Amino acid sequence: MSNLNGITEEELIQKCKAGNLKDLEKLYKHFYGYAMGVGFRYLADRDDVLEVVNDAFIKVFKSIHTYNNTMFFKPWLRKVVVNTALDRYRKNQRQVEIVELDQANEITGGTFQADDLTVKEIMKLLDALPELQRVVFNMYEIDGYSHEEISTMLNIPASSSRVYLARAKEKLRSVLLKAAQI
């Protein structure tokens, strides 16, 4: 984590609102690792993540004057990074296979244990998921979006969002069960 030289994040953000380039650079360096972590949840390719993070910071810098100090900065930044990653996903998505709910096998009951896994191992598991399943899993399970919100953001039916989430969980379970048997 970057050194803020004895000032708080709030003070740094106030300085950034004044437009000081050195302070904007400090903000970037301070939150770069966090933003990259968020980006890797949505995209597997490092170059794509780097591009998304840089685009997100450009958006942050352009709109920092609208940032409301009554909320924490990290969640605001996370939302910008997630939305930028989703914009990239939508841009790259030429044709999305829409899965109807009646075509899917719903997964019921049971949970899988990820307590003994490291963050690196979990990220590797998520990378094994097909792109749309990974995106829906992250949006629903990690970022807390509802299926209706996911539907709107990805331009897919809410029922398809549920199916992609169920399939992602099913695939994660099977990979974990295979790993446990080894």
N, C-alpha and C positions, 0 to 999 in steps of 0.2 A: 504494500500500500504506500502511496506517495506521501511524502512529508508535507504537511500544510504550514510548516514554519510557525507554529504556535497560534494559528488562527482557527476558528471553528469553520465547519462546512457552511454554516449560515452566513458568516462574515465573508467567506470566499464567494458565495453566490451573490451577495450584495455587491462585491467588487466586480464580479462578472457582469452584473446588470449595468454597471457604469461603462462597460465595453473595453476594459483593459485586457489586451491580448495576452499578457503574461499570466493573468489570473485565469483566463479561459484555458490556457495551456495547463495550468495547475489543476483545474477542474477535470480536464480531459485525462491527465495522467493519474489523478486520484481515483477516478471511476472507470478507467479503461478496462481493468481486469474484470470488474463486476459486469460491465456491458458485454464483454467477450463471452463470459459465462452464460449470460442470457441468450446471446446470439447462437451459441453452440447448441442450445436446447432446440432451436428451430432449424438450423442448417448444419449439414455435416461437413461441408467444404470450408476449410480455414480461410481461403481467399474470399469466399462469399460472406463469411461472418465478418471478416475485417472490413469489407466494403459496407455491409449493413451497419456496423458499429460506427464507422466514420460518417456515413450518411445520417445516422441518428444523432451524432454529436453536432453535425451541421444544423440539423433541425433544432436541437437544444439551444445552440448558440444564437440562432435566429429568433427564437421565441423565449429566451431566458427572461426577458423583461415582463413576460406574462406569468412567470412562475409565481405561485401563491405561497408565501412563507408559512402559512398555517398548516401545510402538509409537508411530509418528509420528501426530500429530493430523490432518494433512491427509488421509491415506487413510481415517481413521475418519470424518471429516466428509464426504468424498466418498461413502462408503458410505451414510451417513444421507441425503444429498441424493438419491442415485440411488434408494434405496428409497422415499423420499418421492415422487419423481417417478413411480416405477412404481406406487405406491399410487394416485396421482392418475390415471394412465393407466388402471389397472384399473377405478377408480371411474367414469370417463367412458366406458369401453368398454361399449357396450350389447350389441353382437353382433360377435364377431370372426369374420371369414371364415377358416375353417381350410383350409389348402392342403395337400393330400396330396402326398407326395413324387413320386408317379408322374405328377402333373399339371404338374410343374415341369420347366423346361429347366435342368439343372445347368450351371453355368459352370465350365469347366476351363481350366487353364493361363492364362498371360498375367497381367500385373499392370499397373496404371496408375500413371503417375508424377504425384505430387502435390507434388514437391519445389519447384516454382516457384510454388505457390499460397500466398497469405497465409491466416492463420487465418480472417479474415473471409470470404474466398472459399470456403474449405472448409466453414464453417458455412452459407453460402448454398447450397452444393451439398447438404448434408445436409438443409436445410430443404425442398429440392425433392422429397425422398423421401416416399412415403406414411408416415403416422405409425408404423405397426407395423414397416415396414422400417427406419425411422430408429432406433426403439427397439432392435430386434434388432441392427442394425449397431453401435450404440454399446455395447450390453451385451457383444457378442462381441469386436469389434475393439478397442475402446478400454478397456473396463473388465475384459476378460479372463474373462467368465463363459463356462462351457461351454454347449453346446446343451441339455444335461440340466438345468442350473441355470436357463437361460432358460425352458425348458419348464415347470418348476415355478413360477417367479416370474410368468410371464404366463399360465399355465394353457392352454398350447397344446402339441401334440405336438412332440417334439424334431425330428422330420422337418420339421415346418412351420417351425421356427426355422431349420433349414438352408436351406429354400427361400426364406424371407424374406431371409436374409443373401445368398444367391446373387442374388436379384432386386435387392437394394439395390446390390450390387457391379456388376451388369450395367447398371443405370440410371446409376450414377456413371461407369462407363466410357463409356457412350454420350454423356453430357453432356460429359465431358472430351474425347472425340474430336471432337465437334462444335465445341467451343471451340478446339481445336488447328487446325482447318481454316479458321477465320475469319481 
